[in-house]
């Protein structure tokens, strides 16, 4: 389980680095708040 979480977090961090704030703004513009919330949850797990 720990190994799985580490790999998920690694992918997550790389994605955030690539996407930056664009992911958040595009979510707000399209009204897709569900994705934004899941991004927030993942970041708290990975920190």
CHARMM internal coordinates of N, CA and C (Angstrom, degrees):
IC EDIT
DIST 1 N 1 CA 1.4606
DIST 1 CA 1 C 1.5260
ANGL 1 N 1 CA 1 C 110.74
DIST 1 C 2 N 1.3180
ANGL 1 CA 1 C 2 N 117.23
DIHE 1 N 1 CA 1 C 2 N -43.82
DIST 2 N 2 CA 1.4596
ANGL 1 C 2 N 2 CA 120.51
DIHE 1 CA 1 C 2 N 2 CA 179.07
DIST 2 CA 2 C 1.5232
ANGL 2 N 2 CA 2 C 111.09
DIHE 1 C 2 N 2 CA 2 C -61.40
DIST 2 C 3 N 1.3348
ANGL 2 CA 2 C 3 N 115.96
DIHE 2 N 2 CA 2 C 3 N -42.97
DIST 3 N 3 CA 1.4588
ANGL 2 C 3 N 3 CA 120.55
DIHE 2 CA 2 C 3 N 3 CA 179.98
DIST 3 CA 3 C 1.5210
ANGL 3 N 3 CA 3 C 110.30
DIHE 2 C 3 N 3 CA 3 C -62.63
DIST 3 C 4 N 1.3465
ANGL 3 CA 3 C 4 N 116.07
DIHE 3 N 3 CA 3 C 4 N -41.26
DIST 4 N 4 CA 1.4639
ANGL 3 C 4 N 4 CA 121.08
DIHE 3 CA 3 C 4 N 4 CA 178.65
DIST 4 CA 4 C 1.5270
ANGL 4 N 4 CA 4 C 110.53
DIHE 3 C 4 N 4 CA 4 C -61.69
DIST 4 C 5 N 1.3239
ANGL 4 CA 4 C 5 N 116.42
DIHE 4 N 4 CA 4 C 5 N -45.55
DIST 5 N 5 CA 1.4615
ANGL 4 C 5 N 5 CA 120.66
DIHE 4 CA 4 C 5 N 5 CA 179.47
DIST 5 CA 5 C 1.5231
ANGL 5 N 5 CA 5 C 111.35
DIHE 4 C 5 N 5 CA 5 C -63.02
DIST 5 C 6 N 1.3199
ANGL 5 CA 5 C 6 N 116.83
DIHE 5 N 5 CA 5 C 6 N -39.91
DIST 6 N 6 CA 1.4617
ANGL 5 C 6 N 6 CA 120.48
DIHE 5 CA 5 C 6 N 6 CA 179.79
DIST 6 CA 6 C 1.5181
ANGL 6 N 6 CA 6 C 111.21
DIHE 5 C 6 N 6 CA 6 C -62.56
DIST 6 C 7 N 1.3361
ANGL 6 CA 6 C 7 N 116.83
DIHE 6 N 6 CA 6 C 7 N -42.47
DIST 7 N 7 CA 1.4620
ANGL 6 C 7 N 7 CA 119.66
DIHE 6 CA 6 C 7 N 7 CA -179.67
DIST 7 CA 7 C 1.5226
ANGL 7 N 7 CA 7 C 110.94
DIHE 6 C 7 N 7 CA 7 C -68.69
DIST 7 C 8 N 1.3331
ANGL 7 CA 7 C 8 N 117.04
DIHE 7 N 7 CA 7 C 8 N -39.43
DIST 8 N 8 CA 1.4647
ANGL 7 C 8 N 8 CA 120.50
DIHE 7 CA 7 C 8 N 8 CA 176.38
DIST 8 CA 8 C 1.5264
ANGL 8 N 8 CA 8 C 110.08
DIHE 7 C 8 N 8 CA 8 C -61.44
DIST 8 C 9 N 1.3244
ANGL 8 CA 8 C 9 N 116.63
DIHE 8 N 8 CA 8 C 9 N -44.94
DIST 9 N 9 CA 1.4588
ANGL 8 C 9 N 9 CA 121.40
DIHE 8 CA 8 C 9 N 9 CA -179.22
DIST 9 CA 9 C 1.5187
ANGL 9 N 9 CA 9 C 111.44
DIHE 8 C 9 N 9 CA 9 C -66.04
DIST 9 C 10 N 1.3152
ANGL 9 CA 9 C 10 N 116.80
DIHE 9 N 9 CA 9 C 10 N -36.26
DIST 10 N 10 CA 1.4561
ANGL 9 C 10 N 10 CA 120.98
DIHE 9 CA 9 C 10 N 10 CA 178.08
DIST 10 CA 10 C 1.5214
ANGL 10 N 10 CA 10 C 110.50
DIHE 9 C 10 N 10 CA 10 C -63.39
DIST 10 C 11 N 1.3327
ANGL 10 CA 10 C 11 N 116.07
DIHE 10 N 10 CA 10 C 11 N -46.54
DIST 11 N 11 CA 1.4654
ANGL 10 C 11 N 11 CA 121.13
DIHE 10 CA 10 C 11 N 11 CA 177.56
DIST 11 CA 11 C 1.5210
ANGL 11 N 11 CA 11 C 109.87
DIHE 10 C 11 N 11 CA 11 C -62.63
DIST 11 C 12 N 1.3244
ANGL 11 CA 11 C 12 N 115.74
DIHE 11 N 11 CA 11 C 12 N -42.54
DIST 12 N 12 CA 1.4606
ANGL 11 C 12 N 12 CA 121.49
DIHE 11 CA 11 C 12 N 12 CA -179.46
DIST 12 CA 12 C 1.5247
ANGL 12 N 12 CA 12 C 111.17
DIHE 11 C 12 N 12 CA 12 C -59.71
DIST 12 C 13 N 1.3378
ANGL 12 CA 12 C 13 N 116.59
DIHE 12 N 12 CA 12 C 13 N -47.08
DIST 13 N 13 CA 1.4655
ANGL 12 C 13 N 13 CA 120.34
DIHE 12 CA 12 C 13 N 13 CA -178.65
DIST 13 CA 13 C 1.5178
ANGL 13 N 13 CA 13 C 111.08
DIHE 12 C 13 N 13 CA 13 C -62.73
DIST 13 C 14 N 1.3428
ANGL 13 CA 13 C 14 N 116.76
DIHE 13 N 13 CA 13 C 14 N -42.26
DIST 14 N 14 CA 1.4635
ANGL 13 C 14 N 14 CA 120.52
DIHE 13 CA 13 C 14 N 14 CA 178.99
DIST 14 CA 14 C 1.5214
ANGL 14 N 14 CA 14 C 110.55
DIHE 13 C 14 N 14 CA 14 C -62.42
DIST 14 C 15 N 1.3290
ANGL 14 CA 14 C 15 N 116.31
DIHE 14 N 14 CA 14 C 15 N -41.57
DIST 15 N 15 CA 1.4629
ANGL 14 C 15 N 15 CA 120.96
DIHE 14 CA 14 C 15 N 15 CA 179.83
DIST 15 CA 15 C 1.5209
ANGL 15 N 15 CA 15 C 111.07
DIHE 14 C 15 N 15 CA 15 C -62.88
DIST 15 C 16 N 1.3250
ANGL 15 CA 15 C 16 N 116.33
DIHE 15 N 15 CA 15 C 16 N -44.66
DIST 16 N 16 CA 1.4625
ANGL 15 C 16 N 16 CA 120.98
DIHE 15 CA 15 C 16 N 16 CA 179.97
DIST 16 CA 16 C 1.5198
ANGL 16 N 16 CA 16 C 110.42
DIHE 15 C 16 N 16 CA 16 C -62.25
DIST 16 C 17 N 1.3364
ANGL 16 CA 16 C 17 N 116.07
DIHE 16 N 16 CA 16 C 17 N -40.82
DIST 17 N 17 CA 1.4561
ANGL 16 C 17 N 17 CA 120.16
DIHE 16 CA 16 C 17 N 17 CA 178.79
DIST 17 CA 17 C 1.5259
ANGL 17 N 17 CA 17 C 110.48
DIHE 16 C 17 N 17 CA 17 C -60.62
DIST 17 C 18 N 1.3344
ANGL 17 CA 17 C 18 N 116.27
DIHE 17 N 17 CA 17 C 18 N -42.30
DIST 18 N 18 CA 1.4629
ANGL 17 C 18 N 18 CA 120.81
DIHE 17 CA 17 C 18 N 18 CA -178.41
DIST 18 CA 18 C 1.5254
ANGL 18 N 18 CA 18 C 111.62
DIHE 17 C 18 N 18 CA 18 C -72.04
DIST 18 C 19 N 1.3203
ANGL 18 CA 18 C 19 N 115.92
DIHE 18 N 18 CA 18 C 19 N -42.77
DIST 19 N 19 CA 1.4671
ANGL 18 C 19 N 19 CA 120.24
DIHE 18 CA 18 C 19 N 19 CA -173.97
DIST 19 CA 19 C 1.5202
ANGL 19 N 19 CA 19 C 112.80
DIHE 18 C 19 N 19 CA 19 C -80.44
DIST 19 C 20 N 1.3262
ANGL 19 CA 19 C 20 N 116.08
DIHE 19 N 19 CA 19 C 20 N -37.59
DIST 20 N 20 CA 1.4531
ANGL 19 C 20 N 20 CA 119.89
DIHE 19 CA 19 C 20 N 20 CA -176.55
DIST 20 CA 20 C 1.5140
ANGL 20 N 20 CA 20 C 111.18
DIHE 19 C 20 N 20 CA 20 C 61.29
DIST 20 C 21 N 1.3222
ANGL 20 CA 20 C 21 N 116.69
DIHE 20 N 20 CA 20 C 21 N -143.55
DIST 21 N 21 CA 1.4631
ANGL 20 C 21 N 21 CA 121.04
DIHE 20 CA 20 C 21 N 21 CA -177.67
DIST 21 CA 21 C 1.5206
ANGL 21 N 21 CA 21 C 112.51
DIHE 20 C 21 N 21 CA 21 C -80.65
DIST 21 C 22 N 1.3402
ANGL 21 CA 21 C 22 N 118.17
DIHE 21 N 21 CA 21 C 22 N -10.00
DIST 22 N 22 CA 1.4593
ANGL 21 C 22 N 22 CA 120.81
DIHE 21 CA 21 C 22 N 22 CA -179.49
DIST 22 CA 22 C 1.5183
ANGL 22 N 22 CA 22 C 111.70
DIHE 21 C 22 N 22 CA 22 C -57.39
DIST 22 C 23 N 1.3359
ANGL 22 CA 22 C 23 N 116.49
DIHE 22 N 22 CA 22 C 23 N -37.46
DIST 23 N 23 CA 1.4594
ANGL 22 C 23 N 23 CA 120.80
DIHE 22 CA 22 C 23 N 23 CA -179.80
DIST 23 CA 23 C 1.5277
ANGL 23 N 23 CA 23 C 110.62
DIHE 22 C 23 N 23 CA 23 C -60.59
DIST 23 C 24 N 1.3231
ANGL 23 CA 23 C 24 N 116.64
DIHE 23 N 23 CA 23 C 24 N -42.87
DIST 24 N 24 CA 1.4631
ANGL 23 C 24 N 24 CA 120.37
DIHE 23 CA 23 C 24 N 24 CA -178.72
DIST 24 CA 24 C 1.5243
ANGL 24 N 24 CA 24 C 110.90
DIHE 23 C 24 N 24 CA 24 C -67.47
DIST 24 C 25 N 1.3399
ANGL 24 CA 24 C 25 N 117.15
DIHE 24 N 24 CA 24 C 25 N -46.06
DIST 25 N 25 CA 1.4633
ANGL 24 C 25 N 25 CA 119.95
DIHE 24 CA 24 C 25 N 25 CA -177.38
DIST 25 CA 25 C 1.5214
ANGL 25 N 25 CA 25 C 110.89
DIHE 24 C 25 N 25 CA 25 C -65.82
DIST 25 C 26 N 1.3200
ANGL 25 CA 25 C 26 N 118.37
DIHE 25 N 25 CA 25 C 26 N -40.23
DIST 26 N 26 CA 1.4641
ANGL 25 C 26 N 26 CA 120.55
DIHE 25 CA 25 C 26 N 26 CA 179.48
DIST 26 CA 26 C 1.5211
ANGL 26 N 26 CA 26 C 110.63
DIHE 25 C 26 N 26 CA 26 C -65.36
DIST 26 C 27 N 1.3327
ANGL 26 CA 26 C 27 N 117.00
DIHE 26 N 26 CA 26 C 27 N -36.08
DIST 27 N 27 CA 1.4606
ANGL 26 C 27 N 27 CA 120.46
DIHE 26 CA 26 C 27 N 27 CA 177.33
DIST 27 CA 27 C 1.5220
ANGL 27 N 27 CA 27 C 111.07
DIHE 26 C 27 N 27 CA 27 C -64.49
DIST 27 C 28 N 1.3055
ANGL 27 CA 27 C 28 N 116.62
DIHE 27 N 27 CA 27 C 28 N -42.16
DIST 28 N 28 CA 1.4631
ANGL 27 C 28 N 28 CA 120.64
DIHE 27 CA 27 C 28 N 28 CA -179.32
DIST 28 CA 28 C 1.5260
ANGL 28 N 28 CA 28 C 109.88
DIHE 27 C 28 N 28 CA 28 C -66.16
DIST 28 C 29 N 1.3358
ANGL 28 CA 28 C 29 N 116.72
DIHE 28 N 28 CA 28 C 29 N -44.14
DIST 29 N 29 CA 1.4574
ANGL 28 C 29 N 29 CA 120.95
DIHE 28 CA 28 C 29 N 29 CA -178.11
DIST 29 CA 29 C 1.5232
ANGL 29 N 29 CA 29 C 111.84
DIHE 28 C 29 N 29 CA 29 C -64.10
DIST 29 C 30 N 1.3370
ANGL 29 CA 29 C 30 N 116.96
DIHE 29 N 29 CA 29 C 30 N -39.51
DIST 30 N 30 CA 1.4607
ANGL 29 C 30 N 30 CA 120.27
DIHE 29 CA 29 C 30 N 30 CA -178.16
DIST 30 CA 30 C 1.5252
ANGL 30 N 30 CA 30 C 111.76
DIHE 29 C 30 N 30 CA 30 C -85.57
DIST 30 C 31 N 1.3327
ANGL 30 CA 30 C 31 N 116.59
DIHE 30 N 30 CA 30 C 31 N -7.65
DIST 31 N 31 CA 1.4578
ANGL 30 C 31 N 31 CA 120.54
DIHE 30 CA 30 C 31 N 31 CA -179.47
DIST 31 CA 31 C 1.5153
ANGL 31 N 31 CA 31 C 112.47
DIHE 30 C 31 N 31 CA 31 C 77.43
DIST 31 C 32 N 1.3332
ANGL 31 CA 31 C 32 N 116.62
DIHE 31 N 31 CA 31 C 32 N 18.21
DIST 32 N 32 CA 1.4663
ANGL 31 C 32 N 32 CA 120.63
DIHE 31 CA 31 C 32 N 32 CA -178.08
DIST 32 CA 32 C 1.5223
ANGL 32 N 32 CA 32 C 109.71
DIHE 31 C 32 N 32 CA 32 C -92.95
DIST 32 C 33 N 1.3223
ANGL 32 CA 32 C 33 N 116.08
DIHE 32 N 32 CA 32 C 33 N 73.63
DIST 33 N 33 CA 1.4664
ANGL 32 C 33 N 33 CA 120.44
DIHE 32 CA 32 C 33 N 33 CA -174.69
DIST 33 CA 33 C 1.5184
ANGL 33 N 33 CA 33 C 111.83
DIHE 32 C 33 N 33 CA 33 C -76.50
DIST 33 C 34 N 1.3266
ANGL 33 CA 33 C 34 N 116.74
DIHE 33 N 33 CA 33 C 34 N -20.07
DIST 34 N 34 CA 1.4641
ANGL 33 C 34 N 34 CA 120.23
DIHE 33 CA 33 C 34 N 34 CA -177.66
DIST 34 CA 34 C 1.5317
ANGL 34 N 34 CA 34 C 110.41
DIHE 33 C 34 N 34 CA 34 C -61.82
DIST 34 C 35 N 1.3370
ANGL 34 CA 34 C 35 N 116.17
DIHE 34 N 34 CA 34 C 35 N -42.58
DIST 35 N 35 CA 1.4627
ANGL 34 C 35 N 35 CA 120.93
DIHE 34 CA 34 C 35 N 35 CA 178.92
DIST 35 CA 35 C 1.5253
ANGL 35 N 35 CA 35 C 110.23
DIHE 34 C 35 N 35 CA 35 C -63.75
DIST 35 C 36 N 1.3135
ANGL 35 CA 35 C 36 N 116.05
DIHE 35 N 35 CA 35 C 36 N -41.12
DIST 36 N 36 CA 1.4633
ANGL 35 C 36 N 36 CA 120.95
DIHE 35 CA 35 C 36 N 36 CA -179.45
DIST 36 CA 36 C 1.5263
ANGL 36 N 36 CA 36 C 110.79
DIHE 35 C 36 N 36 CA 36 C -60.90
DIST 36 C 37 N 1.3160
ANGL 36 CA 36 C 37 N 116.07
DIHE 36 N 36 CA 36 C 37 N -42.01
DIST 37 N 37 CA 1.4657
ANGL 36 C 37 N 37 CA 120.88
DIHE 36 CA 36 C 37 N 37 CA -179.81
DIST 37 CA 37 C 1.5263
ANGL 37 N 37 CA 37 C 110.37
DIHE 36 C 37 N 37 CA 37 C -65.00
DIST 37 C 38 N 1.3328
ANGL 37 CA 37 C 38 N 116.99
DIHE 37 N 37 CA 37 C 38 N -42.43
DIST 38 N 38 CA 1.4641
ANGL 37 C 38 N 38 CA 120.03
DIHE 37 CA 37 C 38 N 38 CA -179.48
DIST 38 CA 38 C 1.5283
ANGL 38 N 38 CA 38 C 110.81
DIHE 37 C 38 N 38 CA 38 C -66.61
DIST 38 C 39 N 1.3275
ANGL 38 CA 38 C 39 N 117.34
DIHE 38 N 38 CA 38 C 39 N -34.24
DIST 39 N 39 CA 1.4681
ANGL 38 C 39 N 39 CA 120.73
DIHE 38 CA 38 C 39 N 39 CA 175.64
DIST 39 CA 39 C 1.5269
ANGL 39 N 39 CA 39 C 109.66
DIHE 38 C 39 N 39 CA 39 C -61.79
DIST 39 C 40 N 1.3152
ANGL 39 CA 39 C 40 N 117.25
DIHE 39 N 39 CA 39 C 40 N -43.41
DIST 40 N 40 CA 1.4561
ANGL 39 C 40 N 40 CA 121.58
DIHE 39 CA 39 C 40 N 40 CA 178.55
DIST 40 CA 40 C 1.5134
ANGL 40 N 40 CA 40 C 112.05
DIHE 39 C 40 N 40 CA 40 C -62.12
DIST 40 C 41 N 1.3226
ANGL 40 CA 40 C 41 N 116.92
DIHE 40 N 40 CA 40 C 41 N -41.88
DIST 41 N 41 CA 1.4650
ANGL 40 C 41 N 41 CA 121.44
DIHE 40 CA 40 C 41 N 41 CA 179.56
DIST 41 CA 41 C 1.5222
ANGL 41 N 41 CA 41 C 110.62
DIHE 40 C 41 N 41 CA 41 C -63.57
DIST 41 C 42 N 1.3360
ANGL 41 CA 41 C 42 N 116.04
DIHE 41 N 41 CA 41 C 42 N -45.12
DIST 42 N 42 CA 1.4567
ANGL 41 C 42 N 42 CA 120.30
DIHE 41 CA 41 C 42 N 42 CA -178.93
DIST 42 CA 42 C 1.5208
ANGL 42 N 42 CA 42 C 111.31
DIHE 41 C 42 N 42 CA 42 C -62.91
DIST 42 C 43 N 1.3252
ANGL 42 CA 42 C 43 N 117.19
DIHE 42 N 42 CA 42 C 43 N -39.76
DIST 43 N 43 CA 1.4606
ANGL 42 C 43 N 43 CA 119.63
DIHE 42 CA 42 C 43 N 43 CA -178.76
DIST 43 CA 43 C 1.5254
ANGL 43 N 43 CA 43 C 110.92
DIHE 42 C 43 N 43 CA 43 C -64.11
DIST 43 C 44 N 1.3254
ANGL 43 CA 43 C 44 N 117.71
DIHE 43 N 43 CA 43 C 44 N -37.52
DIST 44 N 44 CA 1.4659
ANGL 43 C 44 N 44 CA 119.71
DIHE 43 CA 43 C 44 N 44 CA 179.58
DIST 44 CA 44 C 1.5310
ANGL 44 N 44 CA 44 C 110.53
DIHE 43 C 44 N 44 CA 44 C -69.24
DIST 44 C 45 N 1.3280
ANGL 44 CA 44 C 45 N 117.26
DIHE 44 N 44 CA 44 C 45 N -34.02
DIST 45 N 45 CA 1.4655
ANGL 44 C 45 N 45 CA 120.70
DIHE 44 CA 44 C 45 N 45 CA 176.99
DIST 45 CA 45 C 1.5212
ANGL 45 N 45 CA 45 C 111.06
DIHE 44 C 45 N 45 CA 45 C -68.29
DIST 45 C 46 N 1.3212
ANGL 45 CA 45 C 46 N 116.41
DIHE 45 N 45 CA 45 C 46 N -37.19
DIST 46 N 46 CA 1.4577
ANGL 45 C 46 N 46 CA 120.84
DIHE 45 CA 45 C 46 N 46 CA -172.79
DIST 46 CA 46 C 1.5292
ANGL 46 N 46 CA 46 C 112.36
DIHE 45 C 46 N 46 CA 46 C -84.55
DIST 46 C 47 N 1.3238
ANGL 46 CA 46 C 47 N 118.05
DIHE 46 N 46 CA 46 C 47 N -15.89
DIST 47 N 47 CA 1.4603
ANGL 46 C 47 N 47 CA 119.57
DIHE 46 CA 46 C 47 N 47 CA 178.75
DIST 47 CA 47 C 1.5161
ANGL 47 N 47 CA 47 C 108.85
DIHE 46 C 47 N 47 CA 47 C -90.59
END
COOR INIT
IC SEED 1 N 1 CA 1 C
IC BUILD
